[in-house]
Amino acid sequence: MKGNEAEILLIEDNLSDMELALIAFERSSLQNIVHVVSDGEEALDFLLKQKKYENQPLRNSIKVIFLDLKLPKVDGLEILKEIKSNPLTKMIPVVVLTSSSEEKDIYQSYQLGVNSFITKPIDFDQFIQTVGRIGYYWLMINQIPSKK
């Protein structure tokens, strides 16, 4: 990883949506490292440096987390709750990127501290464009406090 290059954590169990998100990041010229985990348990292990991730370097450069809500093992709302209640991860912006547009999911996500809630567009081009714009905003425009 180069100097101050930011990392993205993509938590997504749908292979097609994961591939589309990676294409969107690439097309948006976001030259970042993207970590992908496909279930909630692995996401928590990654963020909290547990199990197979315990000897990995600190995740101080994760600048944004893209989180699907409907995940196997541990659902996205539980992950969000853990992220926002843990002093080590609570400052990392979390963007829920999900197929759900249910009001209860939106409400619960904001209650738990999500930074943005986006319903995945169904159209391929709109999906690519939306994820690219979101990534650009959170990685290039938005500022978060430096970690102490």
HUWO-V342902 format. One record per run of one state. SS is the DSSP state (H for helix, E for strand, L for the rest). FROM is the first residue (numbers start at 1). LEN is the number of residues. If there is no record, write none. Layout:
BEGIN
<<SS:FROM:LEN> <SS:FROM:LEN>>
END
This chain:
BEGIN
<<L:1:6> <E:7:5> <L:12:3> <H:15:13> <L:28:5> <E:33:5> <L:38:2> <H:40:9> <L:49:2> <H:51:3> <L:54:8> <E:62:6> <L:68:8> <H:76:10> <L:86:7> <E:93:6> <L:99:4> <H:103:9> <L:112:4> <E:116:4> <L:120:4> <H:124:18> <L:142:7>>
END
